[in-house]
């Protein structure tokens, strides 16, 4: 069932700074992570679908699975869903791009 009026998507309650930390290292691109967001607000079975060079995938997955979420709601009741998070990462102005070896 798609998200809409009767199906509200989950929300990260304490958004992390992991993507911001990547900006400081000059990393840019799109990172997509799929997780099961449970009715109790926990995340399980997270996996990276799309990555960028230099990403600490294990660190990002651990961070997402340790966070709490407002669960998806179907007709006002919490439900388990698979949800894809998309992070657009752009380097901060003035940050140095990674040096080529």
PyMOL commands that set and color helices and strands:
alter all, ss='L'
color gray80, all
select helices_A, chain A and resi 18-24+57-66
alter helices_A, ss='H'
color red, helices_A
select strands_A, chain A and resi 7-8+11-12+29-37+43-50+69-70+72-74+77-79+81-89
alter strands_A, ss='S'
color yellow, strands_A
deselect
rebuild
show_as cartoon
